[in-house]
Structures are given as C-alpha cells and as structure tokens.
Amino acid sequence: MATAAVNLAGSFAIGLLAGLIAIGRLQLSPNVRTFVFVGILGGFTTFSSFMLDTLTLAQAGREGTALANVAVQLAGGAACVWAGYYGAVALR
C-alpha cells in the first residue's frame, strides 16, 4: 500500500504540474522542467514519469505506442524484479 500511495501521489503531482504548464498557469524553462519532473518527482517515484510519458504518447495520437509502453514497462519491470530477486536468492 505504501508503494502504491507514493506512485499514485507522484503521478498526481506530475500530472498537475504538466497540466498547469499546458494551460499556461505555470512557466518553467525546459531545464527547470526536466529537473522537477525527472530529478525531483523521478526521484520520488519514476512511476510518475512513466505515466506522463504514456499520457504524452496518447495525446500525440500514438495510442498503440502508449499501450505498448505500459505493457513493456509493467511486464518487463515485474520480470526484472523476479529475475533479480531469484538471481540473488540462488547465490546463497
């Protein structure tokens, strides 16, 4: 639950900031935007950056790529966690 809460909070925060930028209520230079989105929120949770990438792809009319992004990252992430965990356990 704690991880889900952090990922959801990070997704909300990055979505809110992206929305404020999109409607012109918040002005950030590209460097500051990258620092905030990738550095700060990405450090908080990379899930928020992943969700923003998915939203951006979908908004650009690349719905198939957005769905592939979700599928690859979720399935690939799960596979990597399992592989890493069981690879480490095998070393004991």
C-alpha positions in Angstrom: 0.0 0.0 0.0 2.8 2.4 0.8 4.4 2.0 -2.6 1.1 2.3 -4.4 0.4 5.5 -2.4 3.8 7.0 -3.4 3.3 6.1 -7.0 -0.2 7.5 -7.1 0.9 10.7 -5.3 3.8 11.2 -7.7 1.5 10.6 -10.7 -0.9 13.1 -9.4 1.8 15.7 -8.8 3.4 15.3 -12.2 0.0 15.4 -13.9 -0.9 18.5 -12.0 2.3 20.3 -12.9 2.1 19.2 -16.6 -1.5 20.4 -16.7 -0.6 23.8 -15.2 2.2 24.1 -17.8 -0.1 23.1 -20.6 -2.7 25.7 -19.7 -0.1 28.4 -19.2 -0.6 28.8 -15.4 3.0 27.7 -14.7 6.0 28.7 -16.7 9.2 26.6 -16.3 12.2 26.6 -18.6 13.0 23.3 -20.2 15.9 22.8 -17.8 13.9 23.5 -14.7 11.0 21.3 -16.0 13.4 18.4 -16.6 14.9 18.9 -13.1 11.5 19.0 -11.4 9.9 16.2 -13.5 12.8 13.8 -13.8 15.0 14.8 -10.9 12.6 15.6 -8.1 9.5 13.7 -9.0 11.5 11.0 -10.7 13.5 10.6 -7.5 10.2 10.4 -5.6 8.9 7.8 -8.0 9.8 7.0 -11.5 6.2 5.8 -11.9 5.0 9.4 -12.3 7.5 10.0 -15.2 6.3 6.7 -16.8 2.7 7.8 -16.5 3.5 11.2 -18.0 5.3 9.6 -20.9 2.3 7.4 -21.5 -0.1 10.4 -21.4 2.1 12.4 -23.8 2.3 9.5 -26.3 -1.5 9.1 -26.2 -2.1 12.9 -26.6 0.2 12.8 -29.6 -2.1 10.3 -31.2 0.2 7.4 -30.5 -2.2 5.3 -28.5 -0.6 2.0 -29.6 2.8 3.1 -28.5 1.3 4.3 -25.2 -0.3 0.9 -24.6 3.0 -0.8 -25.6 4.8 1.5 -23.2 2.5 0.4 -20.4 2.7 -3.3 -21.3 6.5 -3.4 -21.7 7.3 -1.5 -18.5 4.8 -3.3 -16.3 5.6 -6.8 -17.6 9.3 -6.1 -18.0 9.5 -4.5 -14.6 7.8 -7.5 -13.0 10.1 -9.9 -14.9 13.2 -7.9 -13.8 12.1 -7.9 -10.1 11.5 -11.6 -10.2 14.8 -12.2 -12.1 16.8 -10.1 -9.7 15.2 -11.5 -6.6 15.5 -15.1 -7.6 19.0 -14.5 -9.0 20.1 -13.2 -5.6 18.4 -16.0 -3.7 20.2 -18.5 -6.0 23.5 -17.1 -4.8 23.1 -18.1 -1.2 
